[in-house]
Amino acid sequence: MITAALPEEVLGYIQDPSAVMTLYCNQEDVFTATIYQYNGYVRLYDIRSLIEEYIRESSDKPYCDCYFELIAGQSTIISNRFTVIYSEFNFPNAASFFANHFASTRKSFRIYREGQQYIWWYKDTGIIDDAWYTDCIIQPTDGSAPKVVRIDEGSNKNGGYRYLWVKPKDIQKIIDENDQLDKGKILSFTIHRGGRSMTFYVTDEQPDLTISFYDGFYNLAIAELYAVTTRKLEVERNEATCQRTTRFYDQQEELSFEVETSFLPYDEAVWLEQMLSSRSVAVKLASNTSRQILITDSTSEISDSDNEKNKLKFTYKLAKPEQYKLFDINGQYFTEEYQDQFQ
């Protein structure tokens, strides 16, 4: 099941005046309450909030195995166990979706050659083997027409939660070091895991802003944005005058950043709305440095018109107020040739 499709209420039939109902997730007691019966039934409402909160706070995977325990008098009833996958989106057949899709609303990504993306999927135990392979479109080193190169990764029949860090430079390294594969520069590649596929279009243009967030499937996603950022510093302080001298006190500073993206494809613009509503967002400051941020204001008006130029605008600030500055570790050495502009 997916969390968005969980029932609004869970019923239990008892003959005693009350019962103790407990919800277990991954063998942990998530919620316990004494519930009094009405017309022979006890009811527990809104289990979706309980399970989603457990996954966000306690689970290291975007799903959990659940069951109910009902104790009434001397009787104990345990429900069938069921697996719940985190999803803010409701769709008719969750089993079919996860058998044929990665856990994402995207079908493709644009990715920086030095960048990375995270994808995951869920596979039922006992289903036939999944064929694993990656089809790459490369530009051959001899300058001939682009061609397809397949990286065969075998097959896998293990079920449950699986994930993959996607890095173009790692795939490029496999092509460069495998003597049985044609050599060339990767232009795009499609990752296949059974009936699932995801295409990545590789670009050499470095993004202006890289933001990581948890999307609607509680999946760690990375947004590479080409955008203009405006830095704004607001200072609030009070004045005090003593012996005809005025000074400031109780000073508060707030640094925020206004971001306006370049034109976005429709699918990417809709996907980025999940970033605006995400509970956990971080901005990349350096190769191995990131800071948690709060998106304080956002504007998202997305049209599916072919002529519409969709953009996103949002404002963020650092969760921990601080001014952060990156410096060149090699020092500030001027190496460009001087050109006299006034000859």
Residue pairs with C-beta under 8 A, 6 or more apart in sequence:
1 82
1 83
1 84
1 85
1 94
2 84
2 85
2 86
2 87
2 89
2 90
2 91
2 94
3 48
3 51
3 52
3 55
3 84
3 85
3 86
3 87
3 88
4 48
4 87
4 88
4 89
4 90
5 87
5 90
5 94
6 47
6 48
6 51
6 84
7 47
8 45
8 46
9 43
9 44
9 45
10 21
10 43
10 44
10 45
10 47
10 68
11 41
11 42
11 43
12 19
12 21
12 35
12 41
12 42
12 43
12 44
12 68
12 70
12 72
12 77
13 40
13 41
14 37
14 40
14 41
14 42
14 70
14 72
14 73
14 75
15 40
15 72
15 73
16 37
16 72
16 73
17 36
17 37
18 34
18 35
18 36
18 37
18 42
18 72
19 34
19 35
19 37
19 42
19 70
19 71
19 72
20 32
20 33
20 34
20 35
20 70
20 71
20 72
21 32
21 33
21 35
21 42
21 44
21 68
21 69
21 70
21 71
22 29
22 31
22 32
22 68
22 69
22 70
22 71
23 29
23 30
23 31
23 32
23 44
23 47
23 50
23 51
23 66
23 68
24 30
24 66
24 67
24 68
24 69
25 51
25 54
25 55
25 58
25 59
25 64
25 65
25 66
25 84
26 59
26 64
26 65
27 65
28 54
28 58
30 50
30 51
30 54
31 50
33 44
35 42
35 43
35 44
36 42
42 70
44 68
51 64
51 66
51 84
52 86
54 64
55 61
55 62
55 63
55 64
55 86
55 218
56 86
56 218
56 279
61 161
62 85
62 86
62 103
62 120
62 161
62 217
62 218
62 219
63 83
63 84
63 85
63 86
63 122
63 161
64 83
64 84
65 81
65 82
65 83
65 84
66 81
66 82
66 83
66 84
67 78
67 79
67 80
67 81
67 82
68 78
68 79
69 76
69 77
69 78
69 79
70 76
70 77
70 78
70 79
71 77
85 94
85 98
85 103
85 122
85 217
86 217
86 218
87 94
87 103
87 216
87 217
88 216
88 217
88 274
89 105
89 216
89 217
91 97
95 124
98 121
98 122
98 123
98 124
99 123
99 124
99 127
99 194
99 195
100 195
100 196
101 121
101 196
102 119
102 120
102 121
102 193
102 196
102 198
103 119
103 120
103 121
103 122
103 217
103 219
104 119
104 198
104 215
104 217
104 219
104 221
104 271
105 215
105 216
105 267
105 270
105 271
105 274
106 198
106 267
106 268
106 271
107 198
107 199
107 267
108 198
108 199
108 200
108 201
108 267
109 117
109 198
109 199
109 200
109 201
110 200
110 201
110 203
110 224
110 268
111 117
111 166
111 168
111 200
111 201
111 202
111 203
111 224
112 168
112 202
112 203
112 204
112 205
112 206
112 207
112 224
113 168
113 169
113 172
113 186
113 202
113 203
113 204
114 168
114 169
114 206
115 167
115 168
115 207
115 210
115 222
115 224
116 165
116 166
116 167
116 222
117 165
117 166
117 200
117 221
117 222
118 163
118 164
118 165
118 166
118 219
118 220
118 221
118 222
119 163
119 164
119 166
119 191
119 198
119 219
120 161
120 162
120 163
120 164
120 217
120 219
121 162
121 163
121 193
121 196
122 160
122 161
122 162
123 130
123 158
123 159
123 160
123 162
123 194
124 159
125 158
125 159
125 160
126 159
127 157
127 159
128 157
129 155
129 156
129 157
130 155
130 156
130 157
130 193
130 194
130 195
131 155
131 192
131 194
132 153
132 154
132 155
132 156
132 192
132 193
132 194
133 150
133 151
133 152
133 153
133 192
134 150
134 151
134 153
134 171
134 189
134 190
134 191
134 192
135 148
135 149
135 150
135 151
135 189
135 190
135 192
136 148
136 149
136 150
136 151
136 171
136 175
136 186
136 188
136 189
137 146
137 147
137 148
137 149
137 186
137 187
137 188
137 189
138 146
138 147
138 148
138 149
138 175
138 182
138 183
138 184
138 185
138 186
138 187
139 146
139 184
139 185
139 187
140 146
140 147
140 182
140 183
140 184
141 183
141 184
141 185
146 184
146 187
147 182
147 184
149 175
149 181
149 182
149 184
151 171
151 174
151 175
151 178
151 181
156 162
162 193
164 191
164 193
166 191
166 198
166 200
168 186
168 189
168 200
168 202
171 186
171 189
172 185
172 186
174 181
175 181
175 182
175 183
175 184
175 186
176 183
186 202
187 201
187 202
188 199
188 200
188 201
188 202
189 199
189 200
189 202
190 197
190 198
190 199
190 200
191 197
191 198
191 199
191 200
205 226
207 224
207 225
207 226
208 225
208 226
208 227
208 228
208 229
209 224
209 225
209 227
209 229
209 259
209 283
209 284
210 222
210 223
210 224
210 225
210 283
210 284
211 222
211 223
211 225
211 275
211 281
211 282
211 283
211 284
211 293
212 220
212 221
212 222
212 223
212 281
212 282
212 284
212 290
213 220
213 221
213 223
213 274
213 275
213 278
213 280
213 281
213 282
214 220
214 221
214 278
214 279
214 280
215 221
215 271
215 274
215 275
215 278
216 274
221 271
221 274
221 275
223 272
223 275
225 259
225 261
226 261
226 262
227 259
227 260
227 261
227 262
228 259
228 260
229 257
229 258
229 259
230 257
230 258
230 259
231 255
231 256
231 257
232 255
232 256
232 257
232 258
233 253
233 254
233 255
234 253
234 254
234 255
234 256
235 251
235 252
235 253
235 254
236 251
236 252
236 253
236 254
237 248
237 249
237 250
237 251
237 252
238 248
238 249
238 250
239 246
239 247
239 248
239 249
240 246
240 247
240 248
240 249
241 247
253 321
254 317
254 321
255 317
255 318
255 321
255 323
256 296
256 315
256 316
256 317
257 315
257 316
257 317
258 313
258 314
258 315
259 312
259 313
259 314
259 315
259 316
260 311
260 312
260 313
261 272
261 311
261 312
261 313
262 311
263 309
263 310
263 311
264 272
264 310
264 311
264 312
265 310
266 302
266 303
266 304
266 310
269 300
269 302
269 310
269 311
269 312
270 302
272 300
272 312
273 300
273 302
275 281
275 295
276 295
276 298
276 300
276 312
276 314
278 295
280 292
281 292
281 293
281 294
281 295
281 316
282 290
282 291
282 292
282 293
283 290
283 291
283 293
283 316
284 290
285 291
285 324
285 326
286 326
291 318
291 319
291 320
291 324
292 318
292 319
292 320
293 316
293 317
293 318
293 319
294 316
294 317
294 318
294 319
295 314
295 315
295 316
296 315
296 316
296 317
297 314
297 315
298 312
298 313
298 314
298 315
299 312
299 313
299 314
300 312
301 310
302 310
303 310
318 324
